[in-house]
């Protein structure tokens, strides 16, 4: 059976040997054998485990990748694959959301969203529920000057208008692709002035990023299936 030194695998995957050691310490790979002189050496299974980790990390978050690798190490293959499948469902939902909100922006008669009739003014809880974000996120965006609320004269609670809800929806969809506050402020100003060209380009970029993430996820899954093959003998 082919064997590798830590340095050999580190060079192939373009990572440090410290990174490989960290994956081992995090319980992500099978037990590593030692030479008579107590040096680590890796087998083909370990090499594929490392390859799968590096590929998965390009398309998935670190906690999810680590959990999947631990599940596989302990023989919980179906659970691991269902978790991966759940993440792919999330990216599909995110794509649909971006497409829906892009359509919403270009609709001048914005009185409904997802078949929910919008009130002229909404509480922060209502705005959060409609937009699918936490109230803490909306408060943070207001603190950054991205959205604005009025205070209910009777109870002092925040109230958001329909135009501000549109901004919340835009921010929630583009926050992963528009990283700088000033850039987001400019886009929201374009929304106020109905300059939809820049906004449309930003949404198209968001869709391109989601398409790229999907491709990276599928490549990660391909390497993951090769790794599972070492345990099950099934055709990857």
C-alpha positions in Angstrom: 0.0 0.0 0.0 1.3 3.4 -1.0 2.5 5.6 1.9 3.3 9.3 2.2 5.2 11.5 4.6 3.5 14.6 6.0 5.7 16.8 3.9 4.8 14.9 0.7 1.1 15.4 1.2 1.6 19.0 2.4 3.4 19.8 -0.9 0.8 18.0 -3.1 -2.1 19.9 -1.4 -0.2 23.1 -1.0 -0.8 23.3 2.8 1.5 23.2 5.8 2.2 20.1 7.8 0.8 22.0 10.7 -2.6 22.1 8.9 -2.5 18.4 8.4 -1.7 17.9 12.1 -4.6 20.2 13.0 -7.0 18.0 10.9 -5.7 15.0 12.8 -6.2 16.7 16.2 -9.7 17.7 15.2 -10.6 13.9 14.7 -11.2 14.4 11.0 -9.1 11.5 9.6 -8.5 7.9 10.5 -5.8 7.0 13.1 -2.4 7.8 11.7 0.2 5.0 11.9 3.8 5.5 13.1 7.1 4.2 12.0 9.4 2.4 14.4 11.1 5.7 15.0 7.7 7.2 15.9 7.3 9.3 12.8 3.9 9.7 11.2 3.2 8.3 7.8 0.0 8.4 5.8 -1.7 5.9 3.7 -3.8 6.3 0.6 -6.9 6.6 2.8 -5.4 9.5 4.7 -4.3 11.2 1.5 -7.9 11.0 0.1 -9.3 12.3 3.4 -7.1 15.3 3.3 -8.0 15.8 -0.4 -11.7 15.7 0.4 -11.3 18.2 3.3 -9.5 20.7 1.1 -12.0 20.3 -1.7 -15.0 20.6 0.6 -13.7 23.7 2.3 -13.9 25.6 -1.0 -17.7 25.2 -1.1 -18.8 24.7 2.5 -18.3 26.3 5.9 -15.6 24.9 8.2 -18.0 23.6 10.9 -20.0 21.6 8.4 -16.9 20.1 6.8 -15.5 19.1 10.1 -18.8 17.5 11.2 -19.1 15.5 7.9 -15.5 14.2 8.2 -16.0 13.1 11.8 -19.2 11.3 10.8 -17.5 9.4 8.1 -14.5 8.5 10.3 -17.0 6.9 12.7 -19.0 5.1 10.0 -22.0 7.4 9.9 -21.9 7.7 6.1 -25.6 8.2 5.5 -25.8 11.0 8.1 -22.8 12.7 6.5 -24.3 12.6 3.0 -27.7 13.9 4.2 -25.9 16.8 5.9 -24.2 17.6 2.6 -27.5 17.3 0.8 -29.1 19.7 3.3 -26.4 22.3 2.5 -27.1 22.0 -1.2 -30.8 22.6 -0.5 -29.8 25.8 1.3 -27.9 27.1 -1.7 -30.8 26.3 -3.9 -33.1 28.3 -1.6 -30.6 31.2 -1.6 -30.6 31.2 -5.4 -34.4 31.3 -5.6 -34.4 34.1 -3.0 -31.9 36.2 -5.0 -34.0 35.7 -8.2 -37.2 36.6 -6.3 -35.8 39.8 -4.8 -34.3 40.9 -8.2 -37.8 40.6 -9.7 -39.3 42.4 -6.7 -36.9 45.3 -7.1 -38.0 45.9 -10.7 -41.7 45.7 -9.8 -42.9 49.2 -9.2 -46.1 48.0 -7.5 -44.4 46.5 -4.4 -47.4 45.8 -2.2 -46.9 42.1 -1.7 -44.0 39.8 -1.1 -44.3 36.0 -1.3 -48.1 36.5 -1.3 -48.0 38.5 1.9 -49.8 41.8 1.7 -47.5 44.5 3.1 -48.6 47.2 5.5 -47.6 50.7 5.0 -45.6 50.5 8.2 -44.1 47.4 9.9 -42.6 46.6 13.2 -39.0 45.3 13.3 -40.4 41.9 14.1 -42.7 42.0 11.1 -39.9 43.2 8.8 -37.6 40.5 10.1 -40.2 37.8 9.5 -41.0 38.9 6.0 -37.3 39.3 5.0 -36.2 36.1 6.7 -33.4 37.7 8.9 -32.9 38.3 12.6 -34.0 41.5 14.2 -30.4 41.9 15.4 -29.3 42.1 11.8 -31.8 44.8 11.0 -30.7 46.8 14.1 -27.0 46.4 12.9 -27.9 47.6 9.4 -29.7 50.6 10.9 -26.7 51.4 13.1 -24.5 51.3 9.9 -26.9 53.8 8.2 -28.1 51.3 5.6 -31.8 51.4 6.6 -33.8 53.9 8.6 -36.8 53.5 10.9 -39.4 55.9 12.4 -40.6 55.6 16.0 -44.2 54.8 16.8 -45.4 57.8 18.6 -47.5 55.7 21.0 -45.0 53.2 22.2 -41.6 54.3 20.7 -41.1 51.1 18.8 -39.2 51.1 15.5 -41.4 51.1 12.4 -40.2 50.4 8.9 -41.8 51.6 5.7 -42.2 49.5 2.5 -39.2 51.3 0.8 -37.1 50.4 3.9 -38.3 46.8 3.7 -37.1 46.7 0.1 -33.7 47.8 1.3 -33.6 45.1 4.0 -34.4 42.5 1.3 -31.6 43.8 -0.9 -29.1 43.8 1.9 -30.1 40.3 3.0 -29.5 39.0 -0.5 -26.3 40.8 -1.3 -24.5 40.9 2.0 -22.3 37.9 1.0 -21.2 39.5 -2.2 -21.1 43.3 -1.4 -18.6 43.4 1.4 -18.1 47.1 2.0 -20.6 49.4 3.7 -20.0 52.3 1.3 -20.7 50.1 -1.7 -23.9 48.9 -0.2 -24.9 52.4 0.6 -24.4 53.4 -3.0 -26.5 50.4 -4.2 -29.3 51.4 -1.8 -29.1 55.0 -3.1 -29.5 53.5 -6.6 -32.6 51.8 -5.3 -34.0 55.0 -4.0 -33.4 56.8 -7.3 -34.7 53.8 -9.3 -31.2 53.4 -11.0 -31.6 49.6 -11.4 -28.6 49.0 -13.7 -26.0 48.7 -10.9 -28.4 46.8 -8.6 -29.1 44.3 -11.4 -25.4 43.8 -12.0 -24.9 43.2 -8.3 -27.6 40.6 -8.2 -26.2 38.9 -11.3 -22.8 38.8 -9.5 -24.5 37.2 -6.5 -26.0 34.5 -8.8 -22.7 33.9 -10.5 -21.1 33.4 -7.0 -23.8 31.0 -6.1 -23.3 29.1 -9.4 -19.6 28.9 -8.6 -20.2 27.8 -5.0 -22.5 25.0 -6.4 -19.7 23.8 -8.7 -17.2 23.8 -5.9 -19.6 21.9 -3.7 -20.1 19.2 -6.3 -16.3 18.9 -6.7 -16.0 18.5 -3.0 -18.7 15.8 -3.0 -16.8 13.9 -5.7 -13.7 13.8 -3.5 -15.8 12.9 -0.5 -17.3 9.9 -2.4 -13.8 8.7 -3.2 -13.0 8.8 0.4 -16.1 7.0 1.5 -15.1 4.2 -1.0 -12.2 3.3 1.3 -14.7 2.4 4.0 -17.5 0.8 2.0 -15.9 -0.5 -1.2 -18.8 0.9 -3.2 -18.1 2.4 -6.6 -17.4 6.1 -6.1 
